[in-house]
């Protein structure tokens, strides 16, 4: 049985459905009295369509010569209590993952749609991070609290991106009218995101455009092609704000001496960095820090290797690692990051949210049983790492399944790839542009001298759909 088949959980158990239905009947007003009331603030969310629910929302308004930035995350913990049937099932599933003909939901649809996502319907419970900034975007104060918000509007990504054009055609004019109440706020968000990005890069963070691979299906639903798309400006803007908020929250927890789960990325092995450096002409270095990775990524821009470098970085640093102590974060180039932006669909974020709610209730380390809380956080961190490894493996499996289907439907073609490694048996691993790692067996590997820094064409000899791998032969 393949890994993909192993993680198909089927229907939710009856006791989980019953608990979700009961939670959906609870009125939000029952929780409001002891929360920070932000219903009078302009709070808006971003999504793919006007009707797509989302787990996070934002607010920004001028405060003196600066701003107050608000990041508001759905308070899932209020409905998914630790140890409850809902929690046990979510812990087992670990994430909402969508792949080829497969969808794994972490929580039942009832509770997700009614309670644990933001839509433009009524009051919503949230965990809010409020950050006071001066005119240059420097932090003056941070507040973390349980809140109640009301979504003022839903911003659609592709519509927001069209607003940035200079076009005056009728469609753009309609969008400008639609988003006119948020224009000043959106302009300020882009301005702040640019400031945050510049500072992050100066500390060694990656100025590396995010690409994502999308597979194209024919009328029968079969994958026949793929293309690489660049991350839209609106998503990049929110990502920068998210990085900044995660760093601010980490600093807040450290300053308050409150136990929490910090997240980051492990470093790339020196041999891998040497390979990428050779690819883009970065030169030799003993350094394998985020600074060198950032240098390599920046040098790759504008070259035929840029997409491959992005893929390679994502492949070799595939998942977050969690700790109860601050750790280096590769993408942010921060020393301490607390990220909890997807508690509806990501169990690790739900675990982090629980530690934050404990911190909110305590207010300071003086109001906690520190030894007990540190032990709980340490155990929870181990669980977060286990969940993250599972999530990473599942997502990679689903992505590989798409690539295999594409290869199966195009067996007459050759496929472009980059040799990346030779194992102890002499077989060569190849990263194919369509999205998987293939292998050149020894009988073909000995017939050609490859350079790691050169793309090559490969013929697919055979594919193993169960393991989502392909055997390759170089086209000499």
N, C-alpha and C positions, 0 to 999 in steps of 0.2 A: 504494500500500500504506500502511495507517495505521501510526501509531507502535506501537500495540498489537501488530499483526502482526509488526512488525520485531523485537520483543523476545521472541518465542516461540522458545526455543532447542531445544526437542525433547529427545530422550534424551541422556544423558551419553555422551561417547565411551568406547570400550572401555578405553583406557589409564587413564582417570579412574576408571571402575568397578573396574578391577583394583587400582589403588592404594588405593581406599577399602576394598575387601575385604581386602587385605593388612594395612592399618592396623587393621582391626577384629579381626584375629587376634592382634595384639600384646597381651600381657598388661600390664595397668596396673602390676603389681608390678615390671616391668622399669625403670620410671621413678621409683620411690618413694624410693630410697636417699638422694638429694641434696635432697629436698624437705622443707619444713616439714610435720610430721605433725600434722594436726588431726583425725584420725579419732576421737579421744576426746572431741571437742567436740560439743555439740548444734548441728547445722547443719540448717536446714530451707529448703525452697523453696516458692514460691507458683506456682500454675498454675490453669487454667480447670477442669480435672478432675483426679482423683487419678492418672490415667495419662498426663497430658500432660507431656512433658518440657519443661524450661526451661533457660535458659542461665546463670541467676544463682541464688545461694543466700545465706542470711544466718545470722549467729550473733550472739548478744548475751548477755552474762552480767555479773553484778555483779562489780566489781573495786574493793575498798575502798568508798569512798563514791560511786564513779562506776561506769562501765561500760567494757567493751571491745566495740566494734561491729565485726563482720566482714562484709565483702562479698566473696563468692567467685564468680569468673567462670570458666566452662569454658575450659580451656587448649587452645584450638583449634590454636594455632600448633605445638603438640607433634606434631600429626598432619598439618597442612597446611603443609608446608615451602615456603619462598619459592622460586619458580621451578619447582616440581613440577607435574605435570599437574593435580593437584587445585587448586593455587593459580592456575594459568593459567585454568582453567575458572571458578573462583570470581570471579576478577578480571573476566572477561568478563561474567558474569551480575550481579555487583555486589550482589545482595540476594535474599532470599526474598520474593517478592511474590505475594499472592493476590488475585484479582479475579474478575469475572464469567466463569465457565466457564474460568478460566485460573489456572494456578499455576506460578510459576517458582521452582524450588529452587536455592539457591546451591551446596549440597553434596549429594552422593548420600545417600539415606536410610540406607544401611548405616552410614556413619561418624557421621551425626547421631545415630541412635538408640543405637548401641553405645558411642560414645566422647564425642562433643562435646555432650552434654546431660546434665543432672542428673536422675536417677531414683532411686528408693529401691532401688537394686541395686548393692551392692559399692562399691569404691573409685573415686574420680573425681579426675582431675588438674584443678587450678585455679590461677588467679592470685588471691591473696587480699590485700585491703587491710584491715589491722587498725588500728583507731583507738581509742586510749585517751581516755576522756572523763571530766571531773569531774562532780560532781552536777548542774551546770547545763547540761551538754551541751557544754562548751568543750573544745577539743582539747588534750590534753597530750602525745600522741605518736602517730606514724604509722609503720607498718611495711608494706612491700610485699614480697611473696615468692611464689615458686612453692610450691605446697602440694599435699597430697593430703587429700581430705575424704571423709566418708561421710554421706550424707543420712539424717537421723534421721526425717524426716517430710515429707509433702507437704501444704501448706495450700491449700485450695481457696478462691478469692476469695469466691464468694457465700456459702460456709459461714462464713468469717471475719466477713463483714459481718453475718450473722444473729446472731453472738455478741454484737454490740454492742447488740442490742435488749434491752428489759426483759421481753420475752414469756417466759412459762413454759410454753408449749405443749410437747407431747411431742417434736416435731421439734427444737426448740431445745435441750431438755434432753439429747437424744441427742448433739447437736453439742458441747455443753459438756463432756460426758463424753469425747467423742473427743479434744477439744483441751485437756483438763485438764493434760497434761504440758507444754504450751507457754503456758498462760495467763499466767503471770508474765512470760515473755519477750515475748509479744504486747502485754501492757499497757505494758511498758517501751518497746517500739518505738513505740507510739502516742504515749506521753509525749515521747519524744525527737523524733519527727517534728513534733509541735506546736511544740517549742522551735526546731527548725531553720526551720520555716515562718515563725514570728514574726520571727526575725532576718533572714530573707531579705526579707520584706516591708518591714521597717524600712530596708533598703538599697535599696528601690525595685523589688523583685521583684513579680511578679504574684500577687495572690490571686484567681486567675481559675479558676473551676471548669471542668474539662475536660468538654466534651460530645463525644459521638461520634454519628454518624448511622448508623442501621441500616435496611436496606431489607427490606421484608416481601414474601415470595413467596406466591403461591397454590399450590394443589395441583399445578398443572402446572409450577411452578417459575418463573413469570413474576413480575417485581417489580411489585406493585400499590400499594404504599404505603411510607411511610418514617416514622420517628420519631426524635426526638433523645433520647438517654439521657445521664444525668449519670454521671460517673466514680464508681465505687464507692469507699467510704472506704478499703478495703484497698489499692486501687491508688494512691489519692492518698497514702496513708501511705508506701508503697514508693517512690513518685516523689520525695517529699521527702527520704527517706533517700538515694536515688540522686543527687539534686542535691547534697546535702551531701557525699557521698563523692567526687563528681566534683570539687568545689571543693577538698576536702582533698588529693586526689591531685595536682591542679594545683599547690597550694602546696608539696607535698612535692618535686615535680620541680624547682620553682624554687629551693627552699632547697638542694637537692643540686646545683644547677647542671647538671642533666642535660637534654640535648635531648629534646624530646617534641613531640607534635602536640596543640595546644590547640584546643578547638572553641567556637563561639559562634554568634551570630545578627547579621546586619546590621541596622541601624536602619531604621525605617519612614520613608518620605519625609514631609516636613512637610505637603504637601498632603493626604496620606492621613490624617495625624493630625488636621489641621484639620477634615476631613470627619467623622471619628469624634467629635471634640470637639463639633461642631455637633449631632450626633445625640443626645448625652447631656447637652448643656448645660454642657460643661466650660470654655467660654470660650476666648478667643484666647491664644496663647502662642508665643513664638519657640523654645521648647524642644521638641526632638524626641527626647529621650533616653528610656531605659526608664522613668524616673520619671513622665514624662507619660503614657506608654502605660499604666502601672500605674494612674494616676489615672483615666484614661478607662475602663479595664476595670472598676475598682471602682465608678465612678459608674453604669455600665451595669447593675449587679446589680439585680434586682428590676424592671427595665423590659422592655418588649416587645422591646427591641433587644439584649438581652444575648447571645442565641444568635448573632445576626448579628455583633456585635462580636467574639465568639470566632472565628467563621468568618473574619472579615476579617483578624484578626491572623494566623491560621494561613495565610491565602492570601497576604498581602503579605510575610510572613517565612516562606517555605515550606520552606526547608532550612537545615541547618547550614552554616557556613563554617569551614574549618580553616586553621590557621596554625602556624608553628613558633615564634611569639611569642604571649604571652597576649593575648586579645582579649575585648571585652565580650560577655557572654552575656546575651541578652535575658530568657529565661525564669528564669534563676537570679539575675540581677543580680549576677554575680560577674565579677572581672577575669580569672580564669584557671580554666578547667575542662578536665579530662581525663576523657572518658567513653568507656568501652569495654565496655558492658554486653551487646552482642549480636553477638559475633564469629562465631556460628554462622550468623546470618542477615543480617548487615550487613558488607559488605567493609571499609568505613571503620573499623569497630570492630576488625576483624582486623588492619588496618594499625597502628592505635594500640596494640593488644596487643603487636605485634612490637617497637615502640619501648620499651614498658615492660619487656619481657623482656630487652632489651639493657641497660636501666638496672639491672635486678635483678642481672644477671651482672657488671656493672661495679662496682656498689656506690657509686661516686662518680665525679665528673668526672675525678678524677686517674687513674682506671683506664681512661679512654676516649681514643681518638684523636679529640679533640673536633672538629677541622676535618672529618675524614672523616665522623664521625657526624652533624654538623650538615648536611653536604651530603646525606647519605642521608635524613635527616628532612625536609629541604626538598623533595627530589624526591618523597618519599612523601606529603607534604602535598598537593602538586599532584595526585597520583593520588587521594587521598582526596576532594578537592574535585570532581574529575571524576566519581567514583563517586556522590557525594552528589547532584550535579545530575541524574544519570541516574535514581537512585532516586526523587527527588522528582517528576520528570516522569512516571515510570511509575506511581507511586501516584496522582497526580492524574488520569492518564489512566484508570485503572481505576475510580476514584471517579466520574469524569464519565460513564463508560460505564453505571454503575448508574443515575445520574440520568437519562440519556437513555432507558434502558429504561423507567423509571418514567413519564417524560413520554409516551413512545410509547403506553403502556397507559392513559393518562388524558388523551388529546388533547381530549376534550370539556370538560375543566375549565379554569378559570383558575389561574394560579400566582402566588404571592406572591413579590415580590422587591424589592431595594433598588437603585435607580440608583446607580452608583458613579463613573462617569467619562464624559466626552465626548471622542471622538478628534478629530483635525484635520479629519475629513470630516463631523463633526456626528453620527456614530452614537453611541448611548448604550450603554455596557456596564452590565449588570444582574446582580447576584449573586442568583440564585434560591435560595429556602430549601431546595429539594430537592438542591442541591449542585453546580451548575455556573454558569458565567458565560454569560449570553445576550447578544444584541445587538438593539437597536432600530434598524432601518435609518433612514436620513435621511428617507425619505418619511413615516414615522410619527413620528419624533423631533421634526419641526418643528411638529407639530400639538398638542403639549402642553408646558406649562411644568412641569417637574418640580423638586422640591426633593430634594436628596440625602438629607436627613434624614427622609424620609417613605417608608414602605413602600407599594408599589402593586401592583395586580393586573395580570397580563399574559396575553394570549392567545398561544399558540404558533402561529406561521404555518407554520413548517417546521422540520425537524431535519436535521442532517447527522451521521449516525451515524459516518461515517469520521473526522470531525474532532471529534466529541462536542461540538457546539455547537447552539444553537437561535436562530432568528430570532423576535423578539417584537413584539407590538403592544400598546401600553398600553390598558387598559380605562378609558376616560374616564368 
